[in-house]
Amino acid sequence: MGGLMGDIEVFVLLLVAHVLGDFYFQDDKTARKKAVSRSVCFKHCLLYALIQGALFALLWMQSPMAVALLQVWMLLSVTHALIDFVLRPLILKHVSSELAALAIDQFAHIAMCVVGCHLLCSQLQLAQVGHFSHTALIWIASLLLSWFPGRVIVKTVLSGMRAGLTEEESSGPGSLRSGSIIGVLERTLVCALTLLGQFDAIAFVIAAKSIARFEMLNDRDFAEIYLVGTLVSVTWAMSSALLISFILS
């Protein structure tokens, strides 16, 4: 069902653009290198600006106020670059916890999305412009937030554990790529079931995954990694769906 675009919807769209630019179009290698290489960081920021530009191009098609859109696009692009060039190195230098550093970095980016949303809506009155599928926005935003960001969260949490395994390795033997796919599929199912309100079925997803790794659970180290990785992955997927649904409700 379609509806008029309001402030909250605009924020979710900006959040989706940020998630795409900072997680889907940035691999682990780039994320590591941009902290020490200005050229890598510059390329990432340029790509991020282009992705944000694609969103603003869509908004421009529904609003004649191109100057205001350009101003907010430049604000988000420049502040993203400042955060990555200036703030992120300081965070990595003074914060020892990888998870805390990631949280601070993303909080800064999301805070700028909030500022950009406020400026955008106050100038363009987008609440009176355009139609969209409310349900589609909930599903797209929830799934995008649960997939790759969830992978980064799980990997960051597990990196501090004794075995030093990543999410991919915690899925069991085999290639890292197959383990990563298992994690994405798990979060896809959990996120979808949460959006559908089928919370009981989530238990079956966890049980099926546990049965597949039953024999390996005899290894205490693997069992600990597996348990933590699964709980973080499932919790993130459920939280993503519930958060987006709550915001857009």
SULFENVEN-V72200 format. One record per residue. OMEGA is omega as a letter, one per 40 degrees, with the letter a starting at -180 (none if undefined). Layout:
omega->OMEGA
omega->OMEGA
//
This chain:
omega->a
omega->i
omega->i
omega->a
omega->i
omega->a
omega->a
omega->i
omega->i
omega->i
omega->i
omega->i
omega->i
omega->i
omega->i
omega->i
omega->i
omega->a
omega->i
omega->a
omega->a
omega->a
omega->a
omega->i
omega->i
omega->a
omega->a
omega->a
omega->i
omega->a
omega->i
omega->a
omega->a
omega->i
omega->a
omega->a
omega->i
omega->a
omega->i
omega->i
omega->i
omega->i
omega->i
omega->a
omega->i
omega->i
omega->i
omega->i
omega->i
omega->i
omega->i
omega->i
omega->i
omega->i
omega->a
omega->i
omega->i
omega->i
omega->i
omega->i
omega->a
omega->a
omega->a
omega->a
omega->a
omega->a
omega->i
omega->i
omega->i
omega->i
omega->a
omega->i
omega->i
omega->i
omega->a
omega->a
omega->a
omega->a
omega->i
omega->i
omega->i
omega->i
omega->a
omega->a
omega->a
omega->a
omega->a
omega->i
omega->i
omega->i
omega->a
omega->a
omega->a
omega->i
omega->a
omega->a
omega->i
omega->a
omega->i
omega->i
omega->i
omega->a
omega->i
omega->i
omega->a
omega->i
omega->i
omega->i
omega->a
omega->i
omega->i
omega->i
omega->i
omega->i
omega->i
omega->i
omega->a
omega->a
omega->a
omega->a
omega->i
omega->a
omega->a
omega->a
omega->a
omega->i
omega->a
omega->a
omega->i
omega->i
omega->a
omega->i
omega->a
omega->a
omega->a
omega->i
omega->i
omega->a
omega->a
omega->a
omega->a
omega->a
omega->i
omega->i
omega->a
omega->a
omega->a
omega->i
omega->i
omega->i
omega->i
omega->i
omega->a
omega->a
omega->a
omega->i
omega->a
omega->a
omega->a
omega->a
omega->a
omega->a
omega->i
omega->a
omega->i
omega->i
omega->a
omega->a
omega->a
omega->i
omega->i
omega->a
omega->a
omega->a
omega->i
omega->a
omega->i
omega->i
omega->i
omega->i
omega->i
omega->i
omega->i
omega->i
omega->i
omega->a
omega->i
omega->a
omega->a
omega->i
omega->a
omega->a
omega->i
omega->i
omega->i
omega->i
omega->a
omega->a
omega->i
omega->a
omega->i
omega->i
omega->i
omega->i
omega->i
omega->a
omega->i
omega->i
omega->a
omega->i
omega->a
omega->a
omega->a
omega->a
omega->a
omega->a
omega->i
omega->i
omega->a
omega->a
omega->i
omega->a
omega->i
omega->i
omega->a
omega->a
omega->a
omega->a
omega->a
omega->a
omega->i
omega->a
omega->a
omega->a
omega->i
omega->a
omega->i
omega->a
omega->i
omega->a
omega->a
omega->a
omega->i
omega->i
omega->i
omega->a
omega->a
omega->a
omega->none
//
